[in-house]
Amino acid sequence: MSKDKACLVCKKTSEETPVTKFYYQKSEFYICPQHIPVLIHNPQELVGLLPDADKLEKG
């Protein structure tokens, strides 16, 4: 879980780009608009960044 308001993929902070908070497995994460499509369409690319990302299905 990230305490900083930074995209879990590119690490850009909310000072650099807009970020959206989302909740997964009782934790909160942030993601920027550029990487929301990755979360939706290619969640396997988040393996190592998001717990159990390999178990997520494509949207």
PyMOL commands that set and color helices and strands:
alter all, ss='L'
color gray80, all
select helices_A, chain A and resi 36-41+43-46+53-55
alter helices_A, ss='H'
color red, helices_A
select strands_A, chain A and resi 20-24+27-31
alter strands_A, ss='S'
color yellow, strands_A
deselect
rebuild
show_as cartoon
